[in-house]
Amino acid sequence: MLGKDVSAITALEALSYAQGIVLAVWFGASTAYAASQFHTSTKVKYIKRQRIVAVILMSFLLLGYLGEGILYVVRIARNPNWELQEENVVRVVLACCVWGMVEVIALDVVDVFWMPYLGGWILGLIFEVVLLILSATGNTRTNIYDDARLGLQAGRVILLSMLVINGIFLVGKYTHGPSTEEERQPLIVVEDSNYDSDGESIHKGDKTKADISKKIKEDGWYAYAKRFSVFIPYVFPVKERRIMVFLVLRGILTVVDLLIDLLIPLQLGILTNKLTEVTGTGVVPWKDISIWMGLQFLRGPLFIQMAQQLLLTVVSIWQSVALKTFTFNHIMSLSMEFHNDKASGEVTQAISQGEALTNLLEDVCFELMPLIFHVFLTVSFVSYLFDVNLALVLLVSSVSYTWCVARSTKAFRPIRRKYVELSRNKSNVMYESIGNWQTVTYFNRLSHSMKRFRDCTLEVMELRLKYWILIDIWYGLQQNILQLGLLCACFLAAFKIARGEQSVGSFIALISYWQGLTHPISVLARSYRNVAQYLIDAERLLQLVLTKPAVVDKEEAEELNITDGRVEFKNVSFAYDERKPTLIDVNFTAEPGNTVAFVGETGSGKSTMLKLLFRFYDVKSGGIEIDGQNIKDVTLSSLREHMGVVPQDSTLFNQSIMENVRYARLEATDEEIYEACKAASIHEKILSFPDGYASKVGERGVKLSGGELQRVSIARVLLKNPKIVLLDEATSAVDSETEGQIQDAFSRLSVGRTTFVIAHRLSTIMDANLILVVDKGHIIERGTHDELLAMKGKFFKLWTKQRGFRDSKDSSVTAGGDDLIATDPSQVD
């Protein structure tokens, strides 16, 4: 070329290399940030028109770069001696790659945030203007090709100027906020409300979903990913030195394995050249062969791979134990509000699916990050062995493959989420049917349960089939991208070798590097997809972990110190739902050693008082004191350790009777357990069983009769020997003779202890020191049995009806009207 200005040419070369790199970095960083935010349009129709204009202009811009590339190809074809400058190839290829990817994303995403685009158009315009000026001043145009290239550059300047003007309008019409488009929906989608359409309070887990969704809407996808940081201490062992040593060793082996992967193709190329040199001489290049085989052997299954697998196994076991323990401890620490609403099968499946998080450390730290570095080094090596053109082929193939993976993962996401949800539902159906086998059998619904489970299973399998069909289709497309890239690389390499610029060994090294590159890229794609799946699978577990217990210890909570056992309810009010009060301004005092009985209809608030005393819930106003200590100021453990509870519908573990009774006091001796069972009138019955105290009681104690189950539960409380006793009609499931024996045992147990009784059989509380008649959350009557009868109020009516009913039929009174007492143990107040 004539009339060249050296400084202008130098600047032109530098800017040609920098243009594509700067644009790629800008779009990568800005779109990554934008992806973590939510932006939506205030004038959708207007934005749609501007968007169409932007896409059309970008299409012409891309054609402008493609036209320049075609121009170079035509010029070489007509003049083989013409030397194509490397910086021009780099600039055109990177520009086509960057702008092509940008346009594809703009077409693919419905709700586009245009700020990164506007910034890219401004940067592109600056580069093109400067390049146009340098090209015009640095060269004296000698032919039509130079004029055509400058014309294309000028056309791109005009297009970019129009894009910048259009982009200003696009950005000006967008505001920060949540989008309504499907692809902008958060991974956890719920209505931001505490109540459903019927006014009912939603599930606690759904409330947690709403909190997560709200956080995502406010802060974007980064907030979503950040929520999973709660699992980091149980996935990454920062406090476990021994496990950290294993991780460091695993990291060192990963680096060594990465370096060996890069050296093997290089050594293979060297070996090929040596073999070519010694062909026909009878000389064998043993040294080069030994080095190549040594590298292969070192990274084989007996050395690095085996060591990596052993270290991974140790770390994975620790992760599994830590995560399971953390999750179990958290769920067990949640309050009654959660456990009343939970579906055990669904929770169990959520924990099982959440274990996928243990794979995050391996996939992110030892696969994703090293493989990205591996791709970078491979491209650098190929650029060193051949030239930047082959490196660009590798880079474009890798980027195209990665985008294809990201796009397919986005397509799979809703299917995967639905699949995970249906899997949990299937698990819950199975768990409920097996756990309620007696109910299924009572109503002769075996065929219904079988059909229900089969339908759930088929639904899961159909969705799974759809999921894997899509994966296979996308996998085929991804592999074709790599094969097309390999074809281009081979053509370029063969061209270099034919011109004598490279050796055959370099070609062999290139093929080996390409084969070594396709595996990391495939693993990279798989790891990216796996990470997305792990997070989706663990979403429900995240909801569980983020669910906070409603009742917790204060930071300054102290141990409860019971001296006498005096219990006071002071102006206590409570509501499960703020719109419907359950207890209203309740006041009473249980003196030390006294028995307080609660009487009232179902739903009046009797059981709620015991739940508040046991701190299953906290009072909304007022306070409960034990020996002058507010129960909210003491630890839950110390409070509950001083209390013994016999619920109306007792349940046992599927263990022996001995183990179930000892559960009340783990250090109790066998003799103490025998004495407790004797006091509960169950000892002789247990001895009559074939296995005696070693007899298994079945799940929830189903092998025992109602009376036997209740008396074993009473034995547990007797063994615990608490300061305060809570009885929810503890004798409701026993006959009259056994009832008398248990009443005698309770009389002995209540000496020196404060006892609270919920009574459905009014005859069982005749000796109570204080009887409270509860109605609609209020205490409407109080006194002893004789005092209440003398009042001839609510208690008198209940007593009269129940006595009359028992005279005609020896049975407990069932709930009915305003005056009958409910005996349904499943009812809560």
N, C-alpha and C positions, 0 to 999 in steps of 0.2 A: 504494500500500500504506500501511496505517496502522501507527502505533507503531514506526516504524523507528528503530533506533539507528545513528547515522552511522558510528561507529567499527567496529561489528560488520559493517555492510554493506561498508565499505571492506576489512576483513579478509577477508570472504566473497568479494569480487570477486578479491582477490589470490590467495587459496588456490584458487579455481576455475580461474584461469589456470595456476597453478603445478602443480596436481595431475597433470595428464596429462604435462606436460613433465618433472617430477621422476621419475615412474614410467618414462617412456620412456628417460630417461638412465640410470636405475638398471638396467633390464633390458638395455639395449644394452651398457653397460660390464661388468656382471656376467656376462652370457651370453658375451660375447666372451672374458672371462678363463676362464670355465668351459670354453669350446670348446677352449682351449689345454691343458686338463688331462684326465686320465683318472680317472673315479670309478666305482666299482662297488658293488653291494649285497652285503651279507653274508647277507641273508635275503630271497631273491628273491620267494618266495610271499607273505611278509608285506608286502613293499614293493608287490607288485602290488595287494593289497587297498587299501592306503593310497593308492596312485596313482589307483585308480578313484574313491575318495571325493573326492580332490582335483579330478579332472576334472569330476565331477558338481557339486561346489560352485562351481567356476569357471564352469560353464555357467549356473547360477542367478545368479551374480554378473553375468555378461554380460547375462542377461535383465533384471536389475534396471536396468542402465543403458539398455538398449533400451526398457524400459518407461517410464523417465523421458522419453526422447526422444519416444516415442509420445504421452505425456501432453501434451507441449508442442505437438505437431502438432494434437492434438484440441482443445486450448484455443484455438489460433489460428484453427482452422476454425470454432469456435463463436463466437468473439469476435475479429473481424479487427482491432479497435482495441487489443487487448491487446498490449503491447510486451514482446517476448521479450528478456531480457537476453543480451547477447553472451557474457558470461563463462560462462553456463550452457550455451550451444551449444558453446563451446570445450571445456568440461569433459566434457560427455556424448560428443561426437564423439571426442575424444582417448582417453577412457576405453574406449569401444567398440573403438577401433582397437588400443590397447595390450593390453587384456585379451583381445580376440579373437585377436591375434597370439600372445600367450602361450599361450593354450589350444591353438591350432593346432600350435605347436611341441611342447607337451607331448604331444599326440596323435601327432605325427609321429615324434619321437625315441623309440627303444625304451628306451635307457638314459639316463634324465634325471638330471642333477645338480640337486638341489632347493634348494640354498642360495640361488641368485638368486631363486627363487620365494618362499622364506620371507621374504627381505628385502623383496621387492615386496609381499607380503601384509601385512607389518608396516607398511610405509610407507602402503599403501592404507588400512589400518585407522586409522592416526593421522589421515590426511587426512579420512576419513569421519566419525570421531568429532568432530573439531574443526568440520567443516562442519555436522554435525547440530546441535551446540551453538549455533553462530552462527546457523544458520537458525531454530532454535527461539527464540532470544533476540532476534534482530534483526527479526523480523516478528511481526505479530499476524495469525494465520490468519483469512482472510476468506471462504474458500470451500473446496469439496471438493478442488479441485486442489492447494492448498497442503497439505492434510492427506494427500493421496495421495503427494505428493512427499516429505514427511517420513517417511511410512510406508515408501516405497521406500528412503530413506536409512537408516532404522533396520534394515530387512531386510538391506541391504548390510553394515552394521556387524556384524550377527550372522553372516552368511556369512563375512566376513573373519576374524572371531574364530575360527570353526570351522576355517578354512583355516590360520590360524597354529598352532592346537593340532595339527592333522593334520601340518603341515609340520615341527613339532619332532620328531615321530616319524619322519618321512621322512628328515630330515637326520641324525638320530641313528643310523640303520641303514645309513648309507653311509660307506665308507672310500675313501681315495685309492688308486688303483691302476688297472691296465689293465683295460678292459672286454672282454668276449668277444663283444659284439654286433657285427654286421657294420658298422653305420655308425660304430662307434667304433674300427674297425680302422685302424692307421696306413696311410699311402699306400704304404709299403714293408713287406710282410708276409713274414717268414721265421721259421723255427724258430731259437730261440736256442741253437744247438749247433754245435760244430765238426765233428761227424761225422753221417753219415746213419744210417738204420736198419740198414744193413749194416756199420756200423763204418768206412766209408771217409771219408777227409777230404773236406770239402765244398770247392767252388770258392772261390777267394779273393774273388771278387766277391760270392758269397753270404755270406761272413764279413763283408764290409763292409755288406751289407744287414742282417745281424744286429746289427751295431754301431749302425746308424741306427735300427733298430726298437727296440733297447734304450734309446737316448737318447730316443726319442719316448715310450716307456712311462714313463720316469722324469720327463720334463719337459713332455710334451704336444706339441700342435701347434706351439706357438711354437718348440720345439726343431727341429721338422721344417723350418719356414720359415727358421730361423736358419742351418741347414746350407747353404742356398743362398747365404749371404753370401760364400762363397768365390769366387763369380763376380762380385761387385760391382766389383772393380778392372777387370774386362774388359767390363763392361756400362756402368758409370758412370765416365767418364774423369777421375777426380779428379786425376791426375798429368799430364794432357795439357792444357796451357793453351789451345792453339789450339782443341781440340775443346770445352773448357769455354766458350770465348767463343761458339762456335756454339750451345751449349746455353742459355746465358744469353739470347742473341738469340731462340732458339726459345721460351723462357719468356716473354719480353716480348711477342712476337707472339701467344702464347696468351692473355695477359691482355687485349691490345688486341682480339683477336677475340671474347673473352668479353664485353667491354663493348659492342662493336658489336652483338653478338647481342641484348643487352638494350635497346639504344637503338632498333633498327629497329622492333620492335612499338610502342614508345612514340611514335615519330615517325609511324608509320602511323595511330595513333589521332588524333594531332594533325591530320594531313592530312585524315582523314575528317571531323573536326569543321569544319575550314576549308571543305572542299567543301560540307558541309551549309549552312554560313552563307552562302556566295556563290552558292548555287544560284539561277539565273535572273538574276543581276546582270551576267554577262559578265566577271566578274573571275576570273583564274586565279591561284591561290596558288603562283606559281613558286618562291618561296623555300622553302616547305615541301616541294614536290615535289623540288627540287634537293637538299635535305638528305637526304631519304629515298633518292633514287637514288644520291647520293654515298656514303652508308653501305653500300648494296647493292654498289656498284661496288668500294668499298675492300676489302671482305671477299671479293671474287670471285676467280676463278682467276688473274688477272693480277697481283695484288698480295699480300695476306697469305697466301692459300693457296699460291701458288707459292713465296713465300719460305720458308714453313714446310716445304714438301716438299723444297726444295733443301737446307735445313739438316738435315733429317731424313736425307736421302740421305748426306750427308757423315758424320754421326754413325753411321749404320747400317753403312757400309763400314768405319769404324774398329772398331766393335764386332765385326763378323764376323772381321776380321783378328786382332784381339786375342784373341778367344775361341778361334778355330781354332788359333792359334799356341800359346796356353797349354795347350789340351787335347792337341795333338800332342806338345809338349815333355814334358808330364807322363806320357803313355802311354809314350813312348820312354825315359823315365827309370825306369820300373818294372822290377823285378827279373825274373829268369828264372822265378820262381815264378808270376808273373802271365802271362807270355808263353807258358809251356808249356800253360796252361789256356784261354787266350782263344780265342774264335771271331772271326776277323778280320772276317767279314761283319757279325756282330752288333755288334761294336765300331764299325765304320764307320757303320752305320745309327744307332747311339746318338749318335755325334758329330753326324751330320746332323740328327737330331731335336732334339738339345740346342741347336742354333742358334736355336731358337725363343726362347731366353732373351734374345736381342738385342732382341726386341720389348717386353720388360718395361719398359724405361725410357720408351718412348713411351706405352705403355698406362697405366702407373701415374702418371707425372709429368705427362704432357701430355693425358691423356684422363680417367682416373678422378678424380684430385684436382680439376682444373678443372671437370669436369662436376658433381661434388658441390657445389662452390661455385656453379655455374651454377643448379642446382636451388634452392639456398637463396636466391639473389638473385631468381630468378623468383617464388618464393612470396612474398618480401617485396614485390616490385613489385605483384603482384596484390593483396596485402593493402592496399597503399597506394592503388591505383586503385579497388578496390571495398571489400571489408571482409574481416575475418578468416574469414568463412564460406567464401568462394571459395578463400581460401588453404588452408583445411583440406581442401577437396575436392582441390586439387592435391597437398597433402602426403599425404593418405590414398591417393590413386591412385599416387603415386610409391613410397610404402612398400610397398603391396600388390604393385606391379609388381616391385620389387626383391626382395621375399620370394619371389615366384614364380620369378624368375630363379635365386635362391640354391637354392631347392628343386629346380629342374630340373637345375642344375649338379651337385647331389649325386646325382641319379638317373643322370646321364650318366657320373659319375666311374668306376665300375667298368667300364663299357663302353669308355670311352676308354682306360683302362689296359690292358684286354685287347687292344684294337685296336693300341695302340702295341707291345705285346709280340709280337703276331702279325706286325706289319709288320717288326720286327727279325728274327723267325724266317724270314720270307719272303726277306728280304735275305740272310740267312746261307745258306739253301738255294741261292739263285741264285749266290752267291759261291763256295760249295763246289763246285757242279756245274761252273761255268765253270773254276774253278781246277784242278779234277781231271778235266778233259776226257779225258785219256789213260786214266785209270783207268775212267771211265765207258765209254769205247770198248772197252778191253781186255775188259771183262766183258759187253759188248753190252747195256748198261743205259740206252741213250738214251731208250727209251720210259718206263722207270721214272723217270728223272730228270725227264722232261717231265711225267709224271703227278704226281709229287711237287710240282713247282713249281706246276702248275695247281691242285692241291688247296689248297696254301697260299694262292695268290692268291684262289681262290674263298672260302676261309674269311675272309680279310681283307675282301673285298668284301661278303660277307653281313653281317659285323659293322658295316661302314661304313654299309650301307643301313639297318640297324636304328638306328644312332646318329642318322642324319639324319632318319629318320621321327619319332623321339622329339623331336628339336629342332623340327621343323615343327609338331608337335602342341602342344608347350609354347609355341611362338612365337604360335600362334593364340590360346591362352588369355591370354597376356600382352597382346596387342593388344586383346582384348575388355575387359580391365580398364581400359585407357586410354580406350577408346571410351565405356564406362559413366561414367567420370569426366568426360569431355567433355560428355556428356548432362546430368549433374547441374549442371555449371558453367554450361552454356548456360541451363538453367531458372532458376537463381539470378540470372544476369546479366539475363535478359529480365524477370524479376520486378522487379529494381531499376530498369531503364529504364522499364518500364511505370508505375512509381510516381514517375518523374521524378527519381530519386535519382542516376542516371548517364546519360551521353550515349551516342549510337550509336557514336561514336568509341571509347569505352571498351570497348564490346562487340567491335568490330573488333580492338582491341589485345589483348583477352582471347583471341580466337581465334588471333591471331598468336603470342601468348605460349604458348598451348597447343601449337600446331604446333612452335614452337621448343623446347618442353619435351619433347615426345615423342621428338624426335631425340636429345637428350642422354641421356634415360633409356634409349633403345634402345642407344645407344653405350655407356652405363654398364653395361648388362646384358651386352653383347657383350664389353666389356673385362674384366668380372669373370669371364665364362666363359673368355675367352682366357687370362687369367692362370692360372686353374686348369689349363687344358690345357697351357700352357707348362711349368708345374711338373711335371705328370705326364709330359710328353714328355721332360723333362730328368732324370727320376729315375735312369735308367740312367747318363747322363753324370755325374750327381752321385756315383753309386757308383764310377765309374771314377776321378773326381777325388779322392774320399776314400780310395781305395786307396793306401796308402803303400808305397813301395819297401822291401823287406826289407833291402836293403844300401844304406847311405848313408855319406857322408863324416862323420867326426867334426867338431865345430866347430873343433878345433885341428889338424885334419889338415894334414900338410905334403906337399910334393912328394917323390916317391920318387927317391932318389939312388943309382943303381947304379954301383958301382965295379968289383966283380969278377963278380958274378952268382951268389953263393953262396945256395942256397935250402935252408931247413931246415923240416921238419915236426916239431913238438914236441908229443907226446902229443895228437895231433889226433883228436877224436871228432866225429861228425856223424850226423844222422838227418833224413830228409825227414819221417818220421812218428815222433813220440817213442816210439811203441810198438814200433818196429822199427829198431834202430840200423843205419846203413849203414857207417860207419867206426868202429873202436874202437881208441883208443890207438895211433895210427899215428906212427911215428918213423923218419925217414931224413934224410940230408943229400945234396944234389946239389952237388958241388964245382964251382967256376967252370970253365966250358968243357967239363964232362963231359956225357955222355948217359945219362939214366936211363930205363929201359923198364919198363912195367907189363904183366904177363901174368896172365891169370886168366879164369875163366868169366864169362859174362854175369851181371850183377848182383852181382859180387864187390866193386865199389867203385872200379874203375880210373878211369872217366870222372869220377866224383865228385871225385877228388883234383885233376884238372885244373880242374874247375869251382870248387873251393875256392881254388885258386891264382889263378885269374882273377877271383875274388870274384863269381861268379854267386850264390854263397851265402856266408854267414859260418859259421865253425866254431862248434860248440856249446861245445866246451871245447878247451883247448890253444891253439896258435898256429902261424902260418906266418910265417917271417921271410925277407927278402931282404937280404943284406948287413947283418944285424943289425937291420933295420927291420921291425917287425910290419906286415903288409899292412893291418891294420885301422886303423893310425895314419897311413896315407898316403892321398892322394886317389885315387879310382877312376880319374880321367883319366890321372894320371901313371903309375899301375900298369899300366893296359892299353896305354898308349902304348909301354911298353918290351917288350910281348909280341906275338908273332906266332902266329896259330892257323890250322892247316889241319884243319878238321873232316872227319869221314868222309863226310858227305853235304853237300858244298859247294853253295851257291846263289849265283846272280849276279843283278844287276839287269837289267831289260830295256832295256839300253843297249848301246853298242858295246863291243867287247873292250878298246879303248884306254881308255875311261872306266871300265870295271870294274877293270882293273889299276891305273889311276891312283888309284882310290879308297883304296888303301893309303897313298899319300903324295900329297896333292893338288897339291903344288908340283913333282912329278917331271917331268923333261923326257921327250920322246919317246924319245930315245936310251937313257935309263935304263930305260924300260919295255921297249925292245927287248932290252936286256942281261938283264933279269930273265926275260923269256920264253925267251930262248936258254938260260939256266941251267936253266929248267924243261922244256926240250926241247919247246916248243910254238911257237916262233917260225916255223919252216918250215911247220908245219901252218897257222898263221894266214895266212901269205902265200899259201897255196894257195886260200884262200876267195875268192870273186868280189870281195868288198869289203874283203878284208884285215883290218886292224885296225879298220876302220869297220863291220865286220859286227855286226849286232844278234844277241844271243844268245837272245832270247826270254824269256818270263817264267820266272824262277828258273833260267835257263840251259838250257831244254829243247832248244834247237837244237844243243847240243853233245853229243857222246858222253860216257860216264862218264869215260873217260880224259882227254878234252880238258877237260872241266869241272874235273877234279881238278888238272890241270897249270896251268890259268889261276889257280886258287886258290893253288897253290904259288908261281906267279910273283908274286902280290900280296904274299905274305909275304917273298919274296926282295927285292922292291922296298922294303918297309917297313924291312928290315934291323934287326930288333929285337935286344934284348939276351938275351931268353929266348924259346925256340920251343916251342910245344905242338903235337904231331902226333898226331892220332887215326887211326892206320893210314892215313897220307897216300898210300901207294902201293897201296892195296887195289884200285883200279879201273884199273890199267895193266898192260900186258903185260910179259913178263920183260925184253925188251930195253929198253923205256922205263924199267922199274923200275931197272935198273942205271944208266941215265943220271941218273935223279932221285936215286938213292942217292949218286952221285958229287957232285951239286949240294948235297945235304944235308951231305955230309962237308965240303965247302968252307964251307958256311954255318955249321956247328956249331963251327968253329974259333974259340975265344975266346968262345963263347956257350954258355949252359946250355940243354940240350935235353931235353924230356920226350916220350916216345913211348909210345903205347898200341899194343901189337903183337898182331896176330892171326896174321900170318905170322912165325913165330919165326925164320925165316932172315933177316929184315930187321934183327934186333937182335943179331946175333952179335957185333958190335963194340962194343956198349954198355958203358960203364964200370960200370954198375950195373943189374942186372935184379932187379925186385921181383915176387915171385909173391904175388898177392892172392887170398884166399879168405874169403868171408863177412865182409869188413870188416877182416880181419887180414892183416898181412904175414907169411906163413908161411915164406918162403924169400927169401934175398937173396944176391947175388954176381954174378960175371961168368958168361958163357955156359959156360965150361969148368968153373968152380967148381960151378955148379948141376948140370951133367951128372954131375960126380963125386959129388955128394950122392945121386944116384939116388932123388930124391924126386918131388914133384909136377911140377916142370919137366921132369925126365927122362921121365916118362910122357907128358907133352904132346908133347915133342920126338919121342919114339919113334913115337907114333901119327901125328903130323903128317907125319913123314918117310916112314913107311910108306904113308900115304895118298897122298902126293904122288908116290911112286915108282910107284904103280899108276895114278894119275890126276892129271894136272898141274892141280890146282885147290886153292883155299883150303879149309881144314877148316871144316866147319860145326859149330854147337853140338850137342852130344849127350852125354848121360850126365854123368859127373863129370869126364871127361878131355878133352872136346873143346872147341874154341874157337869161340865164336859170331862170325859175320861179318855178321850182320844189322845194317845201319847205323842202323836205326830204334830199336834197343834202347838203352836208357840203363842202363848198368851191369847 
